[in-house]
């Protein structure tokens, strides 16, 4: 009995400190979250700033970014799937990061700007295509990775945007990624194929042109310069023939050829990057001209949309 009392006495301070550090971690975590009526703005880039002030070990990276922010683990996993980072080399790379190389990114946005971005995009786009549920919408802003994407789940959706992206483009990207969420609320899941991807991207681009004032196809596709869009119009017959032959492709090869940009892109010889976005927009545009509504398009599978558009006939 005496021994049991001694053990309990020893455990009490351990429990106290465990609770203290748990509460401290939660407090630190909440400092980087703006709570919205229907979601959160997660400033995960600030957790990366904390890492830059640490010993910069891989263990510290996981403890400061992955543990409190599962969204950061999702970003990391997405980068691995894209081939943007090497799983073996990356832990050593983060150890060599220098704070002075990243400081400019931490002051790009203040809370007021982030609130305006979140509120204005959702309000404007919801007027064009009303959401079918009240599931939370999270916006996660992150470093040190690049890129942007959305992960729509049954209970909530999270839009991910890197701070490496020029702030000039962030509104357009937010609109684009939220459009995917509105589309997926109406869309029955279908297997991954190039056809599915170009229709999904086409819907997002088309919604972007409706949501942002003075936005046209020439400047509506994220990371695609106007000169590339002009090339697409001039060579549309070549793009149409190339994509038609690969609509059923369900490998990452088709994504690299027609969807990706940057280091992971591998377009056909002579082609510009992201031609799948252009074709997707043209398919949606054709459907609209034939009298389909956005509700009809978003509720149809990719084969139905492509067939009704007549784009490949």
Phi, psi and omega per residue, in radians:
X1 nan -0.760 3.123
X2 -1.067 -0.711 -3.131
X3 -1.140 -0.656 3.122
X4 -1.111 -0.711 3.117
X5 -1.097 -0.671 3.130
X6 -1.119 -0.719 -3.140
X7 -1.116 -0.752 3.134
X8 -1.083 -0.751 3.129
X9 -1.067 -0.671 3.122
X10 -1.223 -0.588 -3.084
X11 -1.306 -0.516 -3.070
X12 -0.969 -0.882 3.132
X13 -1.131 -0.563 3.125
X14 -1.145 -0.739 3.112
X15 -1.126 -0.720 3.133
X16 -1.028 -0.858 -3.118
X17 -1.175 -0.621 3.103
X18 -1.096 -0.765 3.114
X19 -1.155 -0.698 -3.131
X20 -1.068 -0.846 -3.112
X21 -1.238 -0.521 3.058
X22 -1.129 -0.796 3.105
X23 -1.131 -0.649 3.121
X24 -1.126 -0.720 3.132
X25 -1.145 -0.714 3.122
X26 -1.120 -0.690 3.127
X27 -1.104 -0.755 3.117
X28 -1.109 -0.696 -3.140
X29 -1.104 -0.798 -3.078
X30 -1.176 -0.428 3.112
X31 -1.074 -0.444 -3.059
X32 -1.818 0.312 3.138
X33 -2.214 2.255 3.019
X34 -1.791 2.068 -3.118
X35 -1.480 2.246 3.114
X36 -1.891 2.979 3.123
X37 -1.078 -0.575 -3.087
X38 -2.364 0.800 3.121
X39 2.688 -2.820 -3.108
X40 -2.507 2.649 2.911
X41 -1.850 2.030 -3.041
X42 -1.815 1.909 -3.118
X43 -1.547 1.153 -3.051
X44 -1.171 -0.313 3.106
X45 -1.097 -0.470 3.103
X46 -1.201 -0.525 3.065
X47 -1.176 -0.589 3.048
X48 -1.154 -0.616 3.058
X49 -1.083 -0.675 3.070
X50 -1.094 -0.672 3.123
X51 -1.094 -0.688 -3.134
X52 -1.140 -0.344 3.078
X53 -1.635 0.026 -3.116
X54 -1.684 -2.877 3.094
X55 -1.341 -0.079 3.094
X56 1.058 0.530 3.034
X57 -1.442 2.829 3.110
X58 -1.125 -0.618 3.099
X59 -1.111 -0.705 3.100
X60 -1.176 -0.645 3.116
X61 -1.026 -0.862 -3.130
X62 -1.151 -0.687 -3.099
X63 -1.192 -0.678 -3.055
X64 -1.538 -0.474 -3.100
X65 -1.879 -0.924 -3.020
X66 -1.308 -0.741 -3.046
X67 -1.131 -0.899 -3.130
X68 -1.400 -0.333 -3.076
X69 -2.234 1.554 3.080
X70 -1.024 -0.394 3.077
X71 -1.078 -0.619 3.133
X72 -1.207 -0.577 3.050
X73 -1.154 -0.648 3.099
X74 -1.127 -0.699 3.090
X75 -1.103 -0.802 3.137
X76 -1.029 -0.809 -3.128
X77 -1.121 -0.645 3.114
X78 -1.134 -0.709 3.106
X79 -1.091 -0.689 3.098
X80 -1.110 -0.738 -3.126
X81 -1.162 -0.558 3.098
X82 -1.339 -0.336 -3.043
X83 1.436 0.303 -3.113
X84 -1.345 -0.445 3.096
X85 -2.284 2.755 3.115
X86 -1.767 2.133 -3.061
X87 -1.070 -0.495 -3.129
X88 -1.460 -0.632 -3.064
X89 -1.529 -0.509 -3.007
X90 -1.004 -0.768 3.129
X91 -0.989 -0.567 3.088
X92 -1.352 -0.570 -3.128
X93 -1.116 -0.741 -3.093
X94 -1.141 -0.457 3.123
X95 -1.173 -0.389 -3.098
X96 -1.700 0.019 3.120
X97 -1.120 2.454 3.099
X98 -1.987 2.310 -3.044
X99 -1.017 -0.662 -3.101
X100 -1.104 -0.400 3.132
X101 -1.345 -0.258 -3.038
X102 -2.030 -0.190 -2.985
X103 -1.001 -0.615 -3.077
X104 -1.099 -0.464 -3.089
X105 -1.304 -0.484 -3.032
X106 -1.277 -0.242 -3.133
X107 -1.943 0.229 -3.117
X108 -1.189 -0.568 -3.076
X109 -2.295 2.500 2.934
X110 -1.901 3.002 -3.065
X111 -1.085 -0.626 3.133
X112 -1.077 -0.785 -3.140
X113 -1.105 -0.739 -3.128
X114 -1.155 -0.689 3.099
X115 -1.115 -0.736 3.120
X116 -1.113 -0.772 3.115
X117 -0.997 -0.914 -3.091
X118 -1.080 -0.906 -3.038
X119 -1.157 -0.769 -3.047
X120 -1.206 -0.719 -3.123
X121 -1.113 -0.871 -3.113
X122 -1.110 -0.718 -3.117
X123 -1.119 -0.809 -3.096
X124 -1.199 -0.764 -3.074
X125 -1.262 -0.563 3.113
X126 -1.151 -0.445 3.083
X127 -1.239 -0.500 -3.116
X128 -1.465 -0.732 3.136
X129 -2.436 1.786 -3.015
X130 -1.155 2.302 3.100
X131 -1.117 2.563 -3.096
X132 -1.606 -0.161 3.112
X133 -2.546 3.023 -3.141
X134 -1.864 0.445 3.129
X135 -1.068 2.482 -3.110
X136 -1.041 2.567 3.043
X137 -2.054 1.980 3.093
X138 -1.721 2.534 3.013
X139 -2.064 2.041 3.140
X140 -1.912 2.099 3.102
X141 -1.843 2.215 -2.921
X142 -2.391 2.839 2.950
X143 -2.528 2.772 0.150
X144 -1.690 0.089 -3.071
X145 -1.368 2.894 3.031
X146 -1.855 3.088 3.022
X147 1.748 3.077 3.113
X148 -2.718 2.617 -3.126
X149 -3.001 3.046 3.078
X150 -2.294 2.494 3.024
X151 -2.064 1.770 3.126
X152 -1.534 2.172 3.081
X153 -2.027 3.032 -3.136
X154 -1.151 -0.672 -3.047
X155 -1.607 -0.477 3.119
X156 -2.850 2.894 3.061
X157 -2.183 2.545 3.123
X158 -2.177 2.193 3.065
X159 -1.704 2.274 -3.081
X160 -2.006 2.221 3.126
X161 -2.382 2.219 3.129
X162 -1.368 2.531 3.055
X163 -1.306 -0.127 3.055
X164 -1.280 -0.286 3.136
X165 -1.342 2.383 3.132
X166 -0.981 2.232 3.129
X167 -0.932 -0.463 3.114
X168 -1.042 -0.557 -3.066
X169 -1.621 -0.132 -2.959
X170 -1.179 -0.680 3.114
X171 -1.060 -0.791 3.138
X172 -1.064 -0.707 -3.129
X173 -1.203 -0.720 3.095
X174 -1.034 -0.784 3.109
X175 -1.072 -0.800 -3.103
X176 -1.061 -0.840 -3.089
X177 -1.233 -0.633 3.093
X178 -1.186 -0.555 3.070
X179 -1.049 -0.680 3.077
X180 -1.040 -0.675 3.136
X181 -1.122 -0.799 3.126
X182 -1.104 -0.653 3.100
X183 -1.125 -0.846 -3.052
X184 -1.190 -0.385 3.053
X185 -1.123 -0.456 -3.080
X186 -1.797 -0.194 -2.900
X187 -1.800 2.280 3.034
X188 -1.335 2.316 -3.095
X189 -0.981 2.426 3.073
X190 -2.387 2.760 -3.073
X191 -1.060 2.634 3.100
X192 -1.129 2.203 3.042
X193 -2.689 2.836 3.096
X194 -1.038 -0.688 3.141
X195 -0.979 -0.786 -3.140
X196 -1.081 -0.727 -3.070
X197 -1.204 -0.740 -3.086
X198 -1.234 -0.588 3.088
X199 -1.192 -0.763 3.130
X200 -1.062 -0.780 3.135
X201 -1.206 -0.604 3.098
X202 -1.100 -0.730 3.097
X203 -1.088 -0.767 -3.131
X204 -1.112 -0.713 3.123
X205 -1.180 -0.749 -3.135
X206 -1.093 -0.759 3.102
X207 -1.097 -0.578 3.104
X208 -1.096 -0.711 -3.139
X209 -1.169 -0.450 3.128
X210 -1.495 -0.469 -3.008
X211 -1.518 -0.684 -3.061
X212 -1.781 2.267 -3.120
X213 -1.066 2.411 3.119
X214 1.081 0.414 3.109
X215 -1.666 2.190 3.108
X216 -2.169 3.024 -3.123
X217 -0.959 -0.544 -3.083
X218 -1.140 -0.419 3.134
X219 -2.274 0.260 -3.053
X220 -1.642 -0.283 -3.085
X221 -1.583 2.092 -3.120
X222 -0.975 2.286 3.048
X223 1.136 0.320 3.086
X224 -2.019 1.930 -3.093
X225 -1.185 2.751 -3.132
X226 -0.990 -0.639 -3.138
X227 -1.070 -0.604 3.122
X228 -1.233 -0.669 3.114
X229 -1.139 -0.700 3.088
X230 -1.089 -0.679 3.071
X231 -1.062 -0.703 -3.139
X232 -1.083 -0.763 3.111
X233 -1.096 -0.705 -3.122
X234 -1.239 -0.426 -3.072
X235 -2.150 0.513 -3.038
X236 -1.051 -0.611 -3.132
X237 -1.118 -0.618 3.111
X238 -1.213 -0.739 3.133
X239 -1.130 -0.773 -3.113
X240 -1.031 -0.799 -3.124
X241 -1.130 -0.699 -3.100
X242 -1.184 -0.764 -3.096
X243 -1.300 -0.648 3.111
X244 -0.956 -0.694 -3.091
X245 -1.244 -0.252 -3.038
X246 -2.178 0.314 -3.099
X247 -1.016 -0.542 -3.101
X248 -1.603 -0.016 -3.140
X249 -1.061 2.251 -3.137
X250 -2.086 0.535 3.113
X251 -1.982 2.895 3.114
X252 -1.212 -0.220 3.125
X253 -1.067 -0.768 -3.124
X254 -1.146 -0.583 3.113
X255 -1.158 -0.775 3.130
X256 -1.129 -0.547 -3.103
X257 -1.367 -0.670 -2.951
X258 -2.187 -0.163 -3.063
X259 -2.070 -0.743 -3.006
X260 -1.263 2.842 2.968
X261 -2.373 2.991 3.083
X262 1.275 -2.584 -3.008
X263 -1.091 -0.558 -3.070
X264 -1.521 -0.131 -3.113
X265 -1.350 2.531 3.082
X266 -2.543 1.208 -3.074
X267 -1.192 2.787 3.057
X268 -0.961 2.635 -3.091
X269 -0.945 2.217 3.126
X270 1.563 -0.215 -3.118
X271 -1.491 2.657 2.942
X272 -1.429 2.953 3.116
X273 -1.376 2.733 2.980
X274 1.194 0.513 3.135
X275 -1.124 -0.398 3.101
X276 -1.111 -0.575 3.089
X277 -1.141 -0.763 3.135
X278 -1.072 -0.854 -3.139
X279 -1.091 -0.723 3.113
X280 -1.027 -0.774 3.101
X281 -1.056 -0.758 -3.105
X282 -1.136 -0.600 3.094
X283 -1.148 -0.822 3.138
X284 -1.135 -0.724 3.113
X285 -1.024 -0.746 3.130
X286 -1.133 -0.691 3.115
X287 -1.107 -0.756 3.132
X288 -1.077 -0.747 -3.139
X289 -1.121 -0.436 3.128
X290 -1.580 0.110 3.028
X291 1.733 0.014 3.085
X292 -1.286 2.519 3.048
X293 -1.599 2.861 3.075
X294 -1.065 -0.623 3.098
X295 -1.067 -0.764 3.114
X296 -1.082 -0.797 -3.075
X297 -1.125 -0.813 -3.091
X298 -1.206 -0.369 -3.130
X299 -1.592 -0.095 -3.110
X300 -1.745 2.709 3.053
X301 -1.382 2.927 -3.002
X302 -1.086 -0.663 3.141
X303 -1.112 -0.707 3.121
X304 -1.137 -0.741 -3.137
X305 -1.104 -0.804 -3.123
X306 -1.117 -0.743 -3.139
X307 -1.106 -0.791 -3.107
X308 -1.185 -0.489 3.123
X309 -1.219 -0.563 -3.073
X310 1.238 0.221 -2.997
X311 -1.101 -0.625 -3.077
X312 -1.685 0.098 -3.138
X313 -1.296 nan nan
